[in-house]
Amino acid sequence: MISPKFFIETLKSYDIDFYAGVPDSLLKNICAYIADNMDAQHNIIAANEGAAVGLAAGYYLATGKAGVVYMQNSGEGNIINPLASLTDKEVYNIPALLLIGWRGRPGVHDEPQHVKQGKVTTGILNTMSINYDVLSTDEEKAAKQISIAVEALKNNEVYALVIEKGTFEDYKLQSVEVNDLTMTRESAIQTVAAALGEKDAIVSTTGMISRELFEYRTSKGEAHNRDFLTVGSMGHASQIALGIAMQKTDRRVWCFDGDGATIMHMGSIAIVASKAPKNYVHVVFNNGAHDSVGGQPTVGLKIDLPAVAKACGYSATFSVETPEALGEALKQVNAANGPILLEVKVKKGNRKDLGRPTTTPIQNKEALMEFLSK
């Protein structure tokens, strides 16, 4: 395996020291090292991967130096537009080094949402005419690969290093931002789920939120047919919920969202508000972190999400951080018309023995559709 320090110091020897991106579980060790060793001017956790490419482009325009964009391969979809219409040699000809975590690599077992993405990861790069290499776990070989990447950057090319599981040695984040909140996300999810009506449906975002909702239903002996567990497509749960709410006006539809996912495509809040669905409740469990991929910080606790929703046109907004306040807010939510935003501020972390859904995505889809048809 490669030492994160070796990798970053090798890039630094070529005067590459600007990073922007979205954290990934396969890159958590390198992301943690970057967070601990780069200041806020040289490491920006972006709203989404496309925005990270924009940040790297701006950095290049200001300094003449290439930036590094890190992401999970699921973020390739978000970078296609800026790669094709901004950095491409036929447009502005701007260099950038991509670090892409290869989830779902063919032949390696992974969660279902990563399987297709794993198959097309390198194909997307080929289609975009982006040269790449799979980073070696041998430091001497990796150093040679980096030197090849640097030569491409000098020619104003975008170059990608694809990262497999186990490439980097363990490195634990030292600069952990700890909030003083006491309510756990799991207990908050249980409280909200318990307050739903019999016909209500939930669309839950990718990551820990869907896993904790699934375990709650299991622990209560309840069916999972009321919940759509969005295991992939981070940031789009609110629009899936909106699509359902607009067609099933006789049901209340709840979106269980995370702060990182909400920020990733925050413009969706404006669309929800513009459609004014009276049966729509948007619950954002906000811990200020990308909890599923190493606990890297978001700006979730530094911004006023209820004010954003209110300004966009949500009919009512609430923000709570204690079980008591959550209980009171839910009474008001259930008595009001949507769209409603309920921000629930929670502490970071999750149970170490937290399981994963035991149903397949297709089984989940079919069960929900049958529930909605009744």
C-alpha positions, 0 to 999 in steps of 0.5 A: 500500500501507499503512504498518504504522506508519500503520495501528497509529498510526491505531488507537492514536489511537482508544485501540485498542492490544491485539492477540491472534491467530494470525499469517498470511502476508498479515498478516506485515508488520503482525504484525511491526510489532505484535511490534516495537512492542507489549509482551507485555501488549498483543500475545499470540500465541494458541494458536488464533483462538477463544482470541484472541477470548477474550483480547480479551473478557477485555481488554474486561471489564477495561478497557472497551476493544475489542481487535484479533484478527488471523488468516488466514481459515482461522481463521474456523472457530475463532472462530464459537463465541465470536462466536456464544456470547460476544461476540454482542449477544444474549449479552454484547455485547462489541466486537472488531475482526477483521483477517482475511487473505483467502487464496484470494480468488476470482479470485486464484491460491492453494494448494488448501487456501485456495480454498474458504475464500476463497469463503466468507470474507465469507459467514461474516461475513454469516452471523454478522451481522458488518459488514466492509469490505475494507481499502483500499490507499490510506491516506486511504480506509483511515483512513475505513474505520477510523473506521467500524469504531471507531464500530461498536466504540463500539456494542459490535459486532464489526467485521471488516477483511478484508485482501487480499494486498499491502495492507501495505508490507513490514516486517521483524521486528526482535525476532527470537527466535533459538534456539541449536539447530543441527539443521535441521527438514528434516534431522530430517524426513529422518532420521525418515522414513528410519527408518520401516518399509515398512508405516508411514504418515505424517500430516504437518501443514500448512506447511513440514513437509509440503513438506519431507517431499514433497521428501525423497520426491522426492529419494530417488525414492520414491512419496508414497503413504505420506504424508498431507500435511495442507495445511490444517486446522492443528492436526488432523494428530494426530487424522487420524493417530489415526483411521488408527492405530485402524483400521489396527492392523497398521501404525505411524502417525506424525504429523509435527507442528509446535509451533504446530499442536500447541499450537493444539489441545493437548487432542488429546494427551489424546485420543490418550493415552486411546485408547492406540494401540500403533502411534502415534508423535507427532513434534513438530518444535519450533522455537518459531516459526510458521515458515510465516507469518513466523517469529512466536514460539510458546511451544513452546520455553518449555514441556515438551511431553514432560511434557504428553504423559506426564501425559496418558498417553503410554507413552513420551516423548523430547526431542532436539536433535542428530542423534546423539540423534535417531538413538538415540531412533529406535532406542528408539521403534521398539522401544517401544509407543505412543503415543509422543511424540518432540520434535525441537528444531530451528532456525528457517528453511527453504531458500529454494528449497523447493518445494510438492507437485506432487500435488493433495490428492485425488491424495494422498488416493487414493494413501494410501488405496490404500496402506492397503488393501494 
